[in-house]
Structures are given as C-alpha cells and as structure tokens.
C-alpha cells in the first residue's frame, strides 16, 4: 500500500485472487514465514462472486526491521483439491527503507555524565532456589491432582475444534454441490463425512459401503442420503442434495455430541 517506510513502520500488503467459484483457495496465515518482514495483523474480507468467478482478498500488515535498502515480498495462494494442492505466488512487491538521518557525523559528540549509579553485586541464591523449588512443587502437585480433569478438558476442546472445522468445510462444500452437482464435489463431500465420523468413532467408515454404514448405525435414512449423492458419483446423474446433506450433517452432530458425553463420563468415573 506504499513503496517506502521507516524502520518498524506498519505497512499494508494487499493480496487478491480471482478463481472459478467451484475451486477452494487458502491464503497464508501467521504460520507463514514473512521474513525479513514481521507480520503484525491479517485482515480478511468476504468473498465476492459474480458470474461464476470469485474474488478473495486480504490485507497483511507488516513491519520491516531490516537495514537493507529494499526488501521484497511475494505471498502464495494455495488451491486445494482432493489429493493434492497447487501454489500460486503473487507479483513481488518492493518496500524501500526510509531513513530518518541523512548521515551520521564522523565524530559523534556525547554528553558527559559523571554521576555514578550504585549497582548491587550480591544475589540471594538461597532465596531464589527456595522460591523456584516452591513454584515447581506447587505446579507439580496441581498437575498431578487435576491431571485427569485437564486431560478430559483438552480432549473436549480438541473435539470442539475438530467439529467447527468439519462443519465449516461441510457447509461450504454442500453449497457448492447444490449449485453444481459435479462428480468431484460429490466424492469430496462423501469422503469428508466418512472421514469425520471415522475420526470420532474409530469405525472404518472409509472402507464401508453406504449399505454397510446404514446397517452399522441402524439408520436406513443414512443409506438413502448417501445413495442420492452416490448417484452423482457412479451414475453421473444430477440430484437435489440439500435434504441428504442436511441429514448427514445432523447424523455427524449426534455422533459429535455422543463423543463429548463419552469424554464427560470417562472423567466422572475416574
């Protein structure tokens, strides 16, 4: 958003990507290496879609602490597919260093200060050891006393995060499937649902057929829902998938709640 900046000054870098509506893109986050720049903040915007083309955009606020005359930044965008991903890099942007001083004098003049400050040369090692030992004993006892509760809380939070990620991706894919009942989308939707249920039940959903899943869960409606999506995959037929995907999401939510209840019961019985 500007071609030069002072050392440590906040500068915005705008990243935009246009792509077909059916593709899924991921922008880099704080885990990406922005060196020699430092990421301060990422600001995202709602996707805009017109006539089958989607525009995604974000602003990355960075600071430069390098003394090089110029630094360069190019950010990637990842296109996610079922088995692989593609990486596209933006054009490289240059940020020049704006210096505050034109030059430094050859012989700097320093202000004289003859007032000495008292410095403590002794350190109470015994007190430091006692305090450190007390802290270690306190936190060690706390961890032993509440280890089971902490472990159960960690499991619950992990399952909640996994559910949020699944639900978000599920809703995005099912909307795309309803708009464009394509074979690849249908296969990805079924694979996402089976993978999530397998992760929280430890049952081989990925290996089972639709009828085997229906029998294992004792729910014939699951077979009907999966079959309506399978018709797109194996028969190449278009179908209305909203009712089927909504029911499969409800089944996943029930299994998610059962998983949370199981974790709570394990903590209560220990």
N, C-alpha and C positions, 0 to 999 in steps of 0.2 A: 504494500500500500504506500511505500515511499522508497526512494532509491538510496538514501543515506540516513544514518542515525548515529547518535552519540553512544559511547560505551555504556551498556546496560539499559539503553532506552527501549521501551516497549514498541514493537513493530508488528503490524498485521500482515500475514501471508494468506492470500485468498486462493482456495483450491476448488475448482469446479470440474464436474464430469457429466457429459451427456451420453446417454446409453439407451438401448431399447428397453421398454417397460418390463419385459419378461426377465431381464438379467438382474443379478443381485451383486451390488458393489459394497465394498468395505473400505472406509477411509482409515488412515493410520491414527493411532491414539498415543497416549503418553508413553507406551512401551517402545515406540519407535525411536531410533537414535537420530536426534536433530543436530548433533554436533557438527561444527563448532558452536552452533546456536543452542539456546536453552529454551524449552517450551514453558510458557507461563500459563496459557489457557487455550482451550479449544472451544469454539462457538459453532454449533451446528444449526442448520436450517431445514425446514420441512421440504421434502421432495416435491417438485412440480412436474406434472405430466401433461403433455399436450400431444394429441395425435400419435400416441404410441411411443413418444420419446420422453424420457425422464431426465430432469436436471437435478443433480445433487450438488450441494455446496457447503463449504465450511471455511471458517477463518481461524488460523493458528497464530496466536500472539506469542512472539519470541523475543529474546534479548540476545545481544551479541557482546561477549566479553573477550573476544579475540582481538589482538593488536594488529592483525593483518590489515592491509589497506582495503581489501574487499573479501567478503565471504559469499558463498553461493549455496542456494538451497533448491532442491528438487524433491518433491514428495510423490510416493507411489499411491496408486489406487488398485485394489485387488478385486478381480472379477471371480466370484465363487461359482463353481459348478459342482456336480455330484462327486466326481472322483479327483478333480484337480482344480487349480486356480491359475489365472493369468494376472500378470503385474504390468501396469502401465504407469510411466513416470511423467510428471508434468514438465513443462519447459523450465530450464534452470533460471532462477532469478538471482540477480546480484544485489548485495547490500554493501555500500561503501561506508567506511568508518569516518565519522565526522569528529575531528579533533577540536578540543577546547582551547589548546595553546598553539600558537603558530610556531614557537620554538622554545627551547629550554636554554637559559643562559649557561655559558661555558663554566662560569664560576658562581654557583648559587650562593646567595648571602643568607646565612642562618641567624636567627635571633638568639642571642646569648641568654642562658638561664643557669645561674649558679646556685639555685635553691635545690638542695638535695632532699630526696624523699626517703623516709625510713622504710626499710624492707625487712620483713620478718624472715629470719633464716632458719627457724626451728619449726618442726612439724610434729604434731602429736600422733605418732604412728599407732600407739596403743588404742587411742580413742577411735581412730579411723578403722582399725581392724575390728574392734568391738561393734561399731555401727554397721560395717559391711556384713559381719557374721550374723548380726541380728536381723538384717534385711533378708539375707539368704535363708535363714531359718524360718522367718515369717512367711515368705512366699513359697518355700518348700512345703511347709505344713499346710498352707492354703491350697496348694496344688494337689496334695495327697488327700486332703479332706473333701474337696469338691471335684476330684478328677472325673468321676462318673457323670456328674451334672454338666461339667464343662464339655466332656466328650459328646454327650447327648445334645447339648446346645449347638455344638459345632456341626453335628450330623443334620439337625433340623435346618440350620441356616444354609447348609450345603444343598439340601433338597429344595428349599425355597428358591435359592438362586437358580438351580437347575430347572425348576418349573417355570420361573419367569423367562428364562432364555428359550425354553421349549415353546411356551405359549406365544411369545413374541414372534418367533420364526414361523410357527404354525399358522398364525393368523395372516402373516404376510404371504406365505405360500398358497394358502387356501383361497385367498382373494384373487391371486394371480391365476389359480386353477379355475376358479369360477368364471373369470373373464376369458381365459384361453385354455380350454381343456386339452392340453398337449400331453403327449406320452411322457416326455422327460419330467414335466411338472408333476404328473400323477405318480410316477415312480418315486420321485423325491418326497412327496407328501406321505406315501405309504411307508417308505423307508424311515422317515423322521418319526412317525408314530410308533412303528415297531421298535426302533432303537431306543426311544424314551421308555416305553413300557418294559423293555428288556433290562434297562439300567436300574429300574426301581423294583422289579420283581424277581430278577435273576432267573427268568424263564426264557427259553430260546425262541423268542418271537420272530427273530430274523430268519430262522430256519423253517418255521411253520407256515403252512398254507392258511388261507382265510378260514377254511372249514375247521382246521386243527385249532386255530386261535379261538374260534367261536365255541368249540367243544371245551377247551381248557378253561375258558372264562364263563362257560354255561350261559351264553347270551347269543341267541340267534340273530338279534338285530345287528351285532357286530359283523356277522357274515354278510348280511345284506348291504351294510355300509361299505365294507371292503370290496364286495363284489361290484358295486356300482363304479368304484374307482378302477378296479381291475379291468372293467370293460373298456376303459380308455387305453390301458396298458397293453392288453392282449388282443383286443378285438378292434382297436382303433376307432371306437365309437364315441361320439360326443354324449355327454350326460350331464344332468344337473347335480352338482356335487355338494351344494351348500348344506342340505339336510344330512348327508352322510358325514361330511367333515365336522359338522357341529356335534353329531352324536359321538364320533370318535374322540373329539376333544373332551366331551363330558365323561367318557369312559376313562380317559387318561387322568382327568381331575379326580375321579373317585379313587383310582389307584394311588394317586399322589396323597390324598387325604388318608388312605389306609396306611401308607408308608409313614406319615407323620404320627399317626396313632400308634403304630408299632414301635417307633422310636420312644414315644412317651411311655408306653407300657414297659419297655425294657428298663427305662430309668426308674420307674416306680417299683419294680420287682427286685432291683438290686440293692 
